[in-house]
Amino acid sequence: MPRISAIDVIDVRFPTSATLAGSDAMHPDGDYSAAYVVLGTDTDLSGHGLSFTIGRGTDLCVQAARQIAGPLLGRDVDDLATTLGPTYRQLTGDSQLRWLGPEKGVVHLAAAAVLNAVWDLVARQAGKPVWRFVAEMPPADLVAACDFRYLSDLLTRGEAEEMLERLAPGRATRIEHLAEVGYPGYTSGPGWLGYPDDKLRRLCREATADGWSAIKIKVGADITDDKRRLAIARQELGPDGTLLMDANQVWEVAGAITWVNELAQFAPLWIEEPTSPDDIAGHARIRAEVAPVRVATGEHAHNRVMFKQLLAAGALDYCQIDSCRLASVNEIVPVLLMAAKLGVPVCPHAGGVGLCELVQHLAIVDYVCISGTMEGRLLEYVDNLHEHFTSPVRVVRGRYRLPSDPGFGVRMRPESLATFRYPDGAYWRDARSREENAESRLHR
């Protein structure tokens, strides 16, 4: 019976600002990063989880994760697998840590990293990918593992269990179908805001040749630039391709309405994060006034209660969960259930560091266990940083292929950690040395 004998939390940063991969109207020069959690045991078994960040401040998330993960030391992994609900409540319920940020901010990002590592650990112990581990849980056990606090006015535990029971008989058939056809995706890789037009055109052309029929373009910095860039993307996609827009929260409500209606000529399916992620009334108004362009949001919705309000208010057309913003499977499954109850498609946010690897499992759980459909669903993909993981995501002709390796798929390669851990990894040591040498030459 393996026991958790060591907890390591590592600050890992990749210099994506050098290429402007990931650039948008709100985040022009981020370095894609992660607070990376490793739960070691007294055997060869280990669990791996992370939360995605974009550079400075990752160290704060690392420190918070160390605090949150402390009670796991000495825990028996087999016992952990049968007490996922109580473990979640123990880790997220520390009264002093909750005071720092009750289910939001740095503390909740850190909780996500730790709990992602917990689910990875128990799934690895079972020899299953996380999606299969969850799909094979009896509905009552899955409900017991999840957090339905403050949701009962929209979804009760009893309703959740009934929904899961109703779809349980078809799980095996849906898994077979998914193994055959894959999960539909869209790519954001061509559309980063910092890319020049020729690169945008080339990447859109390459994407369509690779089988992508849906592409997302970052917007919101300059309306003239947006029109020119969207025209390029639409030309390369063709009239039948799916064009998506993402403003990354940059607009006021009235400005969002005006701007999106200006861009409607390019027939985008949705505008993503048109305003503050906390502005439920604002999203509802935007949704009403930019139709037929639809509204997608959720990657910065900080907990399940925020999703309850967005969904209940009719403030979004597409629900975008994030695998590192909410506290792992325990909190995400209730959001999937609420969305299914109200008939709102879930189109998860991905990209970043390890987000594609993580969130594919959650999209699969939604299809296999909760919604029973892939209609209207698209899972984001960015061809970025997958080489740093031992079980990288697989995408063929614009569709995610069913992952088969045990766990969540975010175990980082030792050589990647040695190179990019911050501040003592080889890349960052060399970068500091280059900066110091340049400064020295400047002062000679």
N, C-alpha and C positions, 0 to 999 in steps of 0.2 A: 504494500500500500504506500504509494509515494506521498511524501509530505512536502509542502512548500518550505524550502530551507534558505532561500535567498531572494531578495527583491532588488532589482536594479532598474533605475529610471535614467534614461540617457537623452541628452539634448542633441538632436541630429539636425543638421542644416545643410541644404543643397543650394548652390549659388545660382538659382534660376534668374536672378535679377540681371545677370550678365547677358542673357539671351532674350529677356523680356517675355519668356514663357510665363503665363499666368497673369500678365498685365491687364488691368481693367481700369475703368474710370475712377474707382475708389482706391485701388491698390496698384499703383503704377510700377512698383519696383520691389516686389516681395521676393524673399528667398524661401522657397518652399521648405518647410521644416516639420519636425514632429517631436513630441514628448513620447519616447518609446519605452514601454514597460516590458520587462522580462521577469516572469515568475519562475525561478529555478526550483527544482526539487532535489531530493536525495537520491534520485535516479537520473537517467538520461532525459526524462520527460521535462519539458518546459513550456510555459505559456507566453504568448507574445501579443501585445496590443499597443495601440498608439492613439494619439489625438493630433490632428493636423493643425499647424500654425504657419505663419509666414515670416519668421525671423525673430526680431527683437521681442522679448517677452516669453519666448519658449522656456527660458529658465524658470519663470514663475510657475508655469504649468508643470514643469518637472518637480519643483519643490512641493507643490500641492499634491501631485500624484504620490510622492513618497509618503506624505502624511496620510493620505487616504488608504494606501495599500498596506500600511503597517499591521492591521489586525489579521491579515492573511498569513503572516509568518507562523509556521507550525501547523497550518491547516492540512488535514488529510484530503487528497484530491477526490477520492471516491465519495467522501462525505460532502465535499463541495458540490459535486454533481447533483446531489439529491436535496440540496438546500440553497438553490440559486436565488430564490426569493428572499429568505432571511439574510443571506449574504449581501445581496443588493441593499437591503434596508439597513444593515449594519454599516456598510461602507458609505452610503449616502446620507445616513441619519445622524452623524456626529454633530451634536448640538453646537459646538464651537465653530466647526468648519462651516456649517450651514449659515451661521451668522455672517460669515464673510461673503456669502453669495448663495442664497437658497436656490439651488437648482438652476444656476446661471453663471456665466462668466468663467473665470479661470478655474474655479473649484469644480464646476460641472464638466468642463473640458477634461480636467484631470481625472474625474470619476469615470468618464467615458473610456479613457485610455486604460485604466485599471480594470474596469469591467469587461472591456474587449479582450484583455489578457486572460481574465477568468474564463470566459466562454471559449476562447482558443484552447486553454489548458484542458478543460473538461472534454471538449470535442476531440482533442488529440489523444487523451486518455482512452476515449471510446473508439479511436481509430476512424473517425468520421469527419467530413467537412462540416462546418457549423450549420450550413443550411440543412443537411441531412439529420444532424443531431436534433435540431429543432423540429423538423418535419416528422420525426419518429417519436416525439414526445406525445403522450396522451394529452388531449385537450385540457383536462383538469390540471395536469402537471404544468403545462405551459402557462395557463392562467395563474397558477400559484406562484410561478417565477416572475410574473410581471407586476408592474406598479400601476394600479388603477385609482390611486388617491386623487381626489378632486375631479374625477371624470364621471361620477355616477349620474349626474344630470344629463349626460349625453350617452354614456355607455356603462352598464353595470357589469360586474364580473359574471353574473349569470348569463347576460346577453352575449358576452364574449365567448363563454364556453359553448353556448348554443351555436354561434356562428362557426366556431372551429369544428364542432361535432358534425354540423351539416355538410361541411366540405371534406371531412376526413375520409369517406369512402372513395373519393376520386383522387386522392393524393398520388397513388402509384401511377395512375394513368397520366396525370399531369407531369410527373417527373419523367416518364418515358417520352412524352411529347417534347418537353424542354430539352432532353438529351438529343433529340432528333433535330430540332429547328433552332435552338438557342434563344436567348432573350434579346429582344430588339433594343438597339442603342442609338445614340447620336454622338457626334464628335464635336468637342469644343476646341480641338487643337489648332485649326486654321484661324480662329477668330480673335486671338488676343489683341488688345487695343494697340499695343506698341509695335505691331508688325506693319511694315510698309505694304503698299498696295500690291506690288509684284509678288511678295511672299504670300500675302493673303490669297491671291489668285492661284498661285502655284499649289498651295496647300489644299485649297478647295478642289482643284482639279485632281490632285492626287487622291484626296479623300473619296471623291465620287468614283474614281477608277478602282479604288479598293473596296467598293461596295457600300459606302455610306450614302444614304439617301436623306439624312437629316444632319444639319450643321448649325452650330450656334455661333453667333457673332456678338462680341462685346460692343455696347453702345453707351452714349451718355455724356461724352466729353465735348463734342462739337457736332451740331446737327448736319452741317454740310459734309463733314467727314463721314458721319454715319450713313448719309444717303449714298455717297460714293461707294463706301465699302459694302453696304447691303446690295447695291446694284451689281457689284462684282460677284458676290456670293450667289445672288439669285441667278445671274447669268450662268455661272458654273453648275449650279444645282439643276437648272432647268425649271420649267413652270410647275412640274409635278413634285419637285423635291420639297422637303420640309425645312423651312428657315425659322430659326429661333433667335430671340434677342435677349440680352442680359445687361441690365443697367447697374447691377451691384449697388443698389440703394442710393444712387447719387441724386435723385430728383426730389423736390417738393411735390405734393400731390397734384396741384394745378399744373405745374410744369410737366409732370409725367404725362398727364392727359393730353396736353398740347403736343408734346414731343412724339408720343406714340402714335397719335392720329396723323402726324406728319409722315411717319415711317410706315403707316399701314399700306401705302401704295406697293410695297414690296411683298405683301401677303405673308407676313410672319404668322406662325401659329401662336406664339406667346411672347409676352414680355416678362422677363424674370426679375424679381426683386426691384420693382419700379420705385420704391420709396423705403423709408425706415422699416426694418423687419418687425418692429413692435407696433406699427400703426395699423391696427385692424380696420378701423373706420376708413382710413385712407386707402387701403387696399380694396375695400368694398366699393368705394366711390370710383376708384380707377377702373375696376372691373366693369362697372356699369357704364362708364363713359368712353371706354376704348373698344368695346365689342364691335366687330367680331374678333379682334385680337384678344387672346385670352391671357389670364394672369397666372403666373407660376411663382411660388415662393415657399420658403421653409428652411433653407439651408442655414439661416441664422436664427430660426425660431428656437429659443433656448431651452424649452422643455415641453412636455406633453400637454400642459395646461394652455400654453400659447397656441399649440395646434388645435386644441379643442375650441378655442375662441375663434380662430381663423376659419375653421370648418363650419362651426355653428352659425357664424355671421355671413356665410356665403361670400367670403372675401377672396377666394382663390378657386381657379379652375383645375390646377394641378398642384398636388401636395408633394413638396420636395424635402424628404427626410435627409438627414446627414448622419453618417455612421459614427461621427466623432463629436457632434454637437449635443446629441441626446445620450443618455447613460446606457448605451449598448442595447442588446436585445430586450432587456427587462423593461425599458421605457419605449422602445421603438415599436414593438409589437402592438401595444395599445393604440398608438397613432395609426398604424396600418388598419387596425380594426375599426377605429372611428371613421377613417376615410372610406373604408369599404361599406360601412353602414350608411353613409351619406352619398355613396356613389361617386366619390371623387377619385380619379386615377392618381396613383402614386408614381412619380417620376423622380427617382432619387438623385441627389447631388453627388458628384464624384470628382475625379481629377485629383489634384493635390498630391500628397504623399500617402500612398496606401489606400486612398479612399475607394478606388475602383475595386481593389482586392477585397476590401471589407464589405462594401455595400452591395456587391453582386449577391452575397448570401441573403441579404435582407430582401432584395427584389424577388429572389427565388422563393423565399418564405411567403411573401405576399401572394405570389401566383399559386404556389402549391397548397398553402394552408388557409389563406384568408380571403382573397378576392376571387380566385379561381379563373382569372382572365388576364391576358396580356393586351387586350384591346385598349388603345389609347395610352399605353405605357411606353416610355422610352427611358433607358438608363444611360446616364452621361458617361462618356469615355474621353480620356485625354491620354495620348501616347507619350507619357512622361514619367520617368523614374521607376518604371516597373522592373528594370534590370537589377535593382537593389534588393529584391525579394527572392526567397528561395522557391516560392510558388506563385509566380506572377500570373496575373489575369490573362486569359486567352480570349481573343476576339477574332472572329473570322467573318468577312463580308458583312461587317456592321452588326454582328450579333455576338453577344457574350456566350461562350461555351461553358457548360456545366463544370464547375470545379470539382475535382475528385480527391485532392490531397487532404489529409486530416487538418482540422483547425480553420482559422480565419484567413490564412494566406499572407500574413504580414510579418513573418519571421525575416528579419533583415540578414543579408549576407555579412559575415564577419569582416570581409575586406571593405565593405561599404561603411560599416561602423568605424573601422580604423581610419578611414579617409575623411569622413564627414561628421564625426562626432564633434561637438562644439564645446569649448574652444581649442581642444588639444588634438583634434584629428589632423592628419597630414596635410589636407588641403588648407585648413584654416591656419595652421602653423606657417605654411609656405606663403599664404596670402599676407599674414602679418609681417613676415620677413620682407616681402616685396614692398609693402607700404613703408616699413621702417627704412629700407634702403633708398626708396624714392625720396622720402623726407630728408634723409641725410644728404643726398646729392643736392637737393633744393637749397639747403642751408650752407653749402660749401662756398 
